[in-house]
Structures are given as C-alpha cells and as structure tokens.
Amino acid sequence: SRRRERPHHTSHRSLVVPCALTITQSLLERIVQSLATWRLVKLVVPVQIICSSTCFAQNMMTRNLLLVWIAFAVPYLAEASRFRMNGPVLTLTLKDPDISSGSQPTKWLNLQDMRPNLHWNFQSIMKPLPKLLPSLQSLQGAVGYHYEASRPLTPTFVEGGAKFHARGVDVDIVPAYELKSKRSSLLLQVSRGGLWGMLKFGNMALEAIRGCYQVNLPYQSVGAIRITPTWNVLRSEPACLLEGTTGSQRTKAVLNLEYQNPTLTVVHALDERHVIAPEISLYNARIIYQWNIALDSGSIQTKVDPTDSVHITWTDRSTSGGKWVTDCRLPLAGTSLSALAADIRVRRQFSF
C-alpha cells in the first residue's frame, strides 16, 4: 500500500514575520515618497537607511524597526512647525593606535577604533497637542548608533521623553530601550517647586528611588540647602547628598554620603573662568584636587591625586566640524623611569 504523503504545513510564525517586514518596508517607502514631495530632506536620509536595513532583517524583531520608525515619523505626522529635528550627526574619532608589547601592530584605519557614532533627535518647540492634550508640554526623542562589527546595521538605543504639567505639578516620563542588551528602562519624575521624586525601572522592575528637597534661605552665608536621598533597590544601599550654597552662588559644599565611599567636596568659583574643587574621602582621607578653566573655545580640566597621578584634559573647539582633545597623564607613584613616564594622547573628533 502506498503511504499517503502528509501535506507540508507552513508555521504561522514563518508567515507572520516576513509579512510584517514587507508591510513595514512598503509603508516606509511610501513615507519617503511623501517626504520627498514635502521637501523634508532631513528625514528622508534616516528613513531610507531603515528601509534598506529591512532587506537584511529577516531574523530581526519587527518591533525594533517600528521603534526606530516611530522616533522619526511621529513628529512630522503632526504639524511640522511644532518640532525641531537635529541630525543625523556623524562623529568620528582619530587617535594614535594602541600598540602593546608582544601584540601585532594595530591597523591605522580600523573602523572599530574610529568609534563612528550617529545620532538623531527631535524635540518640540511648543505644545505638541494643545487642543487634544493641553497638559502635554513637550515631546522629545532620540535614536543613537554606535558601530559594532558584530551588529553593523542595528541601532544602539531608542529613547523618548514627555513632560506634563497640571495644577502646579510637573511629570516627566523618559522611556529608553537598548537593542543590543534588549534592556528597557523607564524614568518617572514628579516635581512641584523645590520638591521632586523619581522612580527608576529596569525591565519592568524597580531599581532605584530618589527624592530631593531644596530650601532657599535669605542669608548671604547660606543661600540654599538641598537634600537628595537615594535608595538603591538592587543593592539595598542607601545614599544621601547634602548641598549648601552661598548667597552669591560662588561657593558650594557637597557632602556625598555614599555607602562605599563618602566624600566632602568644596566647589569655589574664583572668577568667571576658574573653578577649584578639592575633595576629601571620609573613608580613607584621600584628597583629590580639581581645577577647571573655561576658555573662549574650549576648556582645561586638571585633576591631581598626590598618591597617584596628575591628569590634564584640554578640549579645543576652535576648529569647525569637530574638536581636538589632548589627554596628559603624569604618574606620581613609582621609582623607575618607565613608571614615571608621562602619557600624552591626542585625538580628533569630526562631526558631520
């Protein structure tokens, strides 16, 4: 007797995912055509990149593509004059290759070492929905991309933000999603005057609770006092930050009561350009000196640890299209010449 061949049944999942990707791609292509008609050039580039990535996304979750698409499409579905979009901004970093002893020479033109980053963001310049939702004050969103050889076509993170105001109370909601680690986070902050509270969630679980209360005083010696308690739910560790500011706003004392390393810092502005901030550890009496200088086209940050090293960072923004960053580290601990040798690194960041 002949055996009847069983008909091949296609699984429901194998039909849904390609159909969803096809519908998403066709929808994005129509949006690109509409944007070309409306002459919204800034939005055409990222949407075209997303459309082309769907060809290689058969094994990618559809919600990742939809999250990226929503971040760009939502602002322009409303009135375009209510939103401002920045980007895409491409940043490349050129630096000397790190050649360690006993290892092969590093390539000069290595895409991983150049750390290419792409960033798009939008924000509302007025109330997004004044008639439908008058309590909504602002909307914002961002999509970031950091190059990785293992995931060259996948965005790194997608985040958004919404601010509401009603009856003197401000509510800020900031959701975010990391596509590599598949980690979602949510910040919820409620504030009124000098009092605010914040809850931080990670993967739908409470991670931290923080509050803040500020009191303004009519004294020249002490103009304001701020108390910020924090409770780390994951580590079960409490913390509290006490800040006192003078009436002239030039001096501030910060007592950071962390569980691991409590510190006391005094921040004083000598003038408009120079700020000093000595810090002492209440745990081991370690002292660190900080001196920041604001330049017309950049800044110089100096950090001195008498038991370790002197670290100087010079940032020069005088050139257009990016900035120069010079790091100099001079060790203070050691007896040999190699241990006391200074380490100077210069890198250039390009922004397009």
C-alpha positions as CSV (number, residue, x, y, z in Angstrom):
1,S,0.0,0.0,0.0
2,R,1.1,3.5,-0.8
3,R,1.7,5.7,2.1
4,R,-0.1,9.0,1.8
5,E,2.3,11.9,2.0
6,R,1.4,14.4,4.7
7,P,0.9,17.9,3.3
8,H,3.6,20.4,4.4
9,H,2.1,22.9,6.8
10,T,3.8,26.2,7.0
11,S,4.0,27.5,10.5
12,H,2.1,30.6,11.5
13,R,5.3,32.3,12.7
14,S,7.1,31.9,9.4
15,L,4.3,33.6,7.6
16,V,3.7,36.5,10.0
17,V,7.3,37.8,10.3
18,P,8.0,38.1,6.5
19,C,4.6,39.7,6.0
20,A,5.1,42.2,8.8
21,L,8.5,43.1,7.4
22,T,7.1,43.5,3.9
23,I,4.3,45.7,5.1
24,T,6.7,47.8,7.2
25,Q,9.0,48.3,4.3
26,S,6.3,49.3,1.9
27,L,4.9,51.7,4.4
28,L,8.3,53.3,4.9
29,E,8.8,53.6,1.2
30,R,5.5,55.5,0.9
31,I,6.6,57.8,3.7
32,V,9.8,58.5,1.9
33,Q,8.0,59.4,-1.3
34,S,5.7,61.7,0.7
35,L,8.6,63.4,2.4
36,A,10.3,64.0,-0.9
37,T,7.1,65.8,-2.1
38,W,7.1,67.8,1.1
39,R,10.8,68.6,0.8
40,L,11.6,67.3,4.2
41,V,15.1,66.3,3.3
42,K,16.4,65.8,6.8
43,L,14.0,63.0,7.5
44,V,14.5,61.2,4.1
45,V,18.0,60.0,4.9
46,P,17.3,58.1,8.2
47,V,14.1,56.6,6.8
48,Q,15.9,55.3,3.7
49,I,18.5,53.7,5.9
50,I,15.8,52.0,7.8
51,C,14.1,50.8,4.6
52,S,17.3,49.3,3.3
53,S,18.0,47.5,6.5
54,T,14.8,45.6,6.3
55,C,16.3,43.6,3.5
56,F,18.8,42.1,6.0
57,A,16.3,41.9,8.9
58,Q,14.6,38.6,8.4
59,N,15.9,37.4,11.7
60,M,15.4,40.8,13.4
61,M,12.4,41.6,15.6
62,T,9.8,43.8,13.9
63,R,9.3,45.9,17.0
64,N,12.9,47.2,16.7
65,L,12.2,48.6,13.2
66,L,8.9,50.1,14.3
67,L,10.6,51.8,17.3
68,V,13.1,53.5,15.0
69,W,10.5,54.4,12.5
70,I,8.2,55.9,15.1
71,A,11.0,58.0,16.5
72,F,11.3,59.8,13.2
73,A,7.8,59.7,11.8
74,V,5.8,60.8,14.7
75,P,7.0,64.5,14.8
76,Y,6.1,65.0,11.2
77,L,2.7,63.4,11.4
78,A,1.7,66.4,13.4
79,E,2.3,70.0,12.4
80,A,6.0,70.3,11.3
81,S,6.4,73.8,12.7
82,R,5.9,72.5,16.3
83,F,9.0,70.3,16.2
84,R,12.7,70.8,15.5
85,M,14.9,67.9,14.3
86,N,18.7,67.7,14.8
87,G,20.8,65.4,12.8
88,P,21.8,63.0,11.6
89,V,25.2,63.9,13.2
90,L,28.1,61.6,12.4
91,T,31.1,61.6,14.8
92,L,34.5,60.0,14.0
93,T,37.5,59.9,16.4
94,L,41.1,59.7,15.1
95,K,43.8,58.7,17.6
96,D,47.1,57.0,17.7
97,P,46.9,53.2,17.5
98,D,47.5,51.3,20.8
99,I,50.5,49.0,20.3
100,S,51.0,46.8,23.3
101,S,54.1,44.8,23.9
102,G,54.1,41.4,22.3
103,S,51.0,42.0,20.2
104,Q,50.6,42.5,16.5
105,P,50.6,46.1,15.1
106,T,47.2,47.8,15.1
107,K,45.8,48.9,11.8
108,W,45.8,52.7,11.3
109,L,42.4,52.7,9.5
110,N,40.3,50.5,11.7
111,L,36.6,51.3,11.7
112,Q,36.2,49.9,15.3
113,D,38.9,52.2,16.6
114,M,37.4,55.3,14.9
115,R,34.3,54.8,17.0
116,P,31.7,56.1,14.5
117,N,28.6,57.4,16.1
118,L,25.3,58.5,14.5
119,H,22.7,60.5,16.4
120,W,19.3,61.8,15.5
121,N,17.0,63.7,17.9
122,F,13.9,65.8,17.8
123,Q,12.1,68.0,20.3
124,S,9.0,70.1,20.3
125,I,9.4,73.9,20.4
126,M,5.8,74.4,21.6
127,K,2.9,72.4,22.9
128,P,2.6,69.4,20.6
129,L,-1.2,68.8,21.1
130,P,-2.7,72.0,22.6
131,K,-6.3,71.0,21.8
132,L,-6.3,67.2,22.3
133,L,-3.9,67.1,25.3
134,P,-3.3,70.6,26.8
135,S,-1.3,69.2,29.8
136,L,1.4,67.9,27.5
137,Q,4.1,70.5,27.5
138,S,6.9,68.9,25.3
139,L,7.9,65.8,23.4
140,Q,11.4,64.6,22.5
141,G,13.1,61.5,21.1
142,A,16.5,60.2,20.0
143,V,18.0,57.3,18.1
144,G,21.7,56.5,18.6
145,Y,24.0,54.2,16.7
146,H,27.4,53.0,17.8
147,Y,29.3,50.9,15.3
148,E,30.0,47.3,16.2
149,A,31.4,44.7,13.9
150,S,29.0,42.0,15.1
151,R,25.9,44.2,14.6
152,P,26.7,46.7,11.9
153,L,23.1,47.6,10.9
154,T,21.4,47.6,14.2
155,P,20.8,50.9,16.1
156,T,22.1,51.0,19.6
157,F,19.3,52.7,21.6
158,V,16.0,54.4,21.2
159,E,14.7,56.8,23.8
160,G,11.9,59.3,24.2
161,G,10.5,61.8,26.6
162,A,7.3,63.5,27.5
163,K,6.6,66.3,30.0
164,F,3.2,67.1,31.5
165,H,2.1,70.0,33.7
166,A,-1.2,70.3,35.5
167,R,-2.2,72.0,38.7
168,G,1.3,73.1,39.5
169,V,2.7,69.6,39.2
170,D,5.3,68.6,36.6
171,V,5.5,64.9,35.4
172,D,8.5,63.7,33.3
173,I,8.4,60.3,31.6
174,V,11.6,59.1,29.9
175,P,11.4,55.6,28.3
176,A,14.5,54.0,26.7
177,Y,15.4,50.7,25.0
178,E,18.8,49.2,24.3
179,L,18.7,47.0,21.3
180,K,21.9,45.1,21.9
181,S,21.2,44.0,25.5
182,K,17.4,44.1,25.0
183,R,17.2,46.2,28.1
184,S,14.3,48.6,28.7
185,S,14.3,51.4,31.2
186,L,11.8,54.0,32.5
187,L,12.3,57.1,34.5
188,L,9.3,58.7,36.2
189,Q,9.8,62.0,37.9
190,V,7.2,64.1,39.7
191,S,8.1,67.6,40.9
192,R,6.5,70.7,42.4
193,G,8.5,73.7,43.3
194,G,11.7,72.7,45.2
195,L,10.4,69.1,45.9
196,W,10.7,66.2,43.4
197,G,10.7,62.4,43.5
198,M,12.0,59.9,40.9
199,L,11.5,56.2,40.3
200,K,13.8,54.2,38.0
201,F,12.6,51.0,36.4
202,G,14.7,48.4,34.5
203,N,13.0,45.6,32.6
204,M,9.7,46.4,34.5
205,A,11.4,46.1,37.9
206,L,12.1,48.9,40.3
207,E,15.8,49.7,40.6
208,A,16.1,53.0,42.5
209,I,14.1,55.6,44.4
210,R,15.3,59.2,44.7
211,G,13.9,62.4,46.1
212,C,15.1,66.0,46.5
213,Y,14.0,68.9,48.6
214,Q,15.5,72.4,48.4
215,V,15.1,75.3,50.8
216,N,16.1,78.8,49.9
217,L,17.3,81.0,52.8
218,P,17.6,84.8,52.9
219,Y,21.2,84.8,54.1
220,Q,24.4,85.7,52.3
221,S,26.4,83.0,54.1
222,V,24.0,80.2,53.2
223,G,21.5,80.9,50.4
224,A,20.1,77.4,49.8
225,I,20.2,73.9,51.2
226,R,19.4,70.8,49.1
227,I,18.9,67.3,50.4
228,T,18.8,64.3,47.9
229,P,18.3,60.9,49.5
230,T,18.6,57.8,47.3
231,W,17.8,54.1,47.8
232,N,19.3,51.5,45.5
233,V,16.8,48.7,45.4
234,L,19.1,46.2,43.6
235,R,22.0,46.6,46.1
236,S,19.9,47.6,49.1
237,E,22.2,50.5,49.7
238,P,21.2,53.9,50.9
239,A,22.8,57.2,50.0
240,C,22.2,60.9,50.7
241,L,23.6,64.1,49.1
242,L,23.7,67.3,51.2
243,E,24.5,70.6,49.4
244,G,24.8,74.0,50.8
245,T,25.3,77.1,48.5
246,T,26.2,80.6,49.5
247,G,24.0,83.6,48.6
248,S,26.5,84.7,45.9
249,Q,26.4,81.3,44.2
250,R,30.2,81.2,44.1
251,T,30.8,78.5,46.8
252,K,29.1,75.2,47.3
253,A,29.8,72.5,49.9
254,V,28.8,68.9,48.9
255,L,28.6,66.1,51.4
256,N,28.1,62.9,49.5
257,L,27.1,60.1,52.0
258,E,27.6,57.1,49.7
259,Y,27.6,53.6,51.2
260,Q,31.0,52.7,49.7
261,N,33.0,55.9,49.7
262,P,31.5,59.1,51.4
263,T,33.2,62.3,50.3
264,L,33.2,66.0,51.1
265,T,33.8,68.5,48.3
266,V,34.0,72.3,48.3
267,V,33.4,73.9,44.9
268,H,34.5,77.6,44.6
269,A,34.5,79.8,41.6
270,L,37.5,82.1,41.7
271,D,36.1,84.1,38.8
272,E,34.1,83.5,35.7
273,R,36.7,81.2,34.2
274,H,38.4,79.4,37.1
275,V,36.8,76.9,39.4
276,I,38.6,74.8,42.1
277,A,37.1,71.8,43.8
278,P,39.1,69.9,46.5
279,E,37.6,66.6,47.5
280,I,38.4,64.5,50.6
281,S,37.3,61.0,51.2
282,L,35.7,60.4,54.6
283,Y,36.6,56.7,54.4
284,N,40.4,56.8,53.8
285,A,41.2,60.5,54.0
286,R,42.3,60.6,50.3
287,I,42.5,64.1,48.9
288,I,41.9,65.0,45.2
289,Y,42.3,68.5,43.8
290,Q,40.4,69.6,40.7
291,W,40.9,72.8,38.8
292,N,38.7,73.7,35.7
293,I,39.4,76.6,33.4
294,A,36.9,77.8,30.8
295,L,38.4,79.1,27.6
296,D,36.9,81.0,24.8
297,S,37.0,78.0,22.5
298,G,37.2,75.1,25.0
299,S,38.3,74.1,28.5
300,I,41.1,72.7,30.5
301,Q,40.4,70.2,33.3
302,T,43.1,69.3,35.8
303,K,42.8,66.5,38.4
304,V,45.6,66.0,40.9
305,D,45.9,62.9,43.1
306,P,49.0,63.2,45.2
307,T,49.2,59.4,45.7
308,D,48.6,58.5,42.1
309,S,49.0,61.0,39.2
310,V,48.2,64.3,37.6
311,H,45.6,64.2,34.8
312,I,45.1,67.1,32.4
313,T,42.5,67.2,29.6
314,W,42.5,70.0,27.1
315,T,39.5,70.4,24.8
316,D,39.8,72.7,21.8
317,R,36.7,73.7,19.9
318,S,38.2,76.5,17.8
319,T,38.1,74.5,14.6
320,S,34.8,73.9,12.8
321,G,33.4,70.5,12.2
322,G,34.7,68.9,15.5
323,K,37.1,69.3,18.3
324,W,40.6,68.4,19.4
325,V,41.1,66.5,22.7
326,T,44.5,66.2,24.4
327,D,44.9,63.9,27.4
328,C,48.1,64.1,29.5
329,R,48.8,61.8,32.5
330,L,51.8,62.3,34.7
331,P,52.3,59.5,37.3
332,L,53.5,60.4,40.7
333,A,53.9,56.9,42.1
334,G,56.9,54.7,41.2
335,T,60.6,54.6,41.3
336,S,61.7,53.7,37.8
337,L,61.8,56.0,34.8
338,S,59.3,53.9,32.9
339,A,56.8,54.1,35.7
340,L,57.2,57.9,35.9
341,A,57.0,58.4,32.1
342,A,54.2,60.8,31.0
343,D,51.4,59.5,28.8
344,I,50.2,62.1,26.2
345,R,47.4,61.2,23.8
346,V,45.8,63.5,21.1
347,R,42.6,62.6,19.3
348,R,40.5,64.5,16.8
349,Q,36.7,64.2,16.7
350,F,34.9,65.0,13.4
351,S,31.2,65.9,13.3
352,F,29.3,65.9,10.1
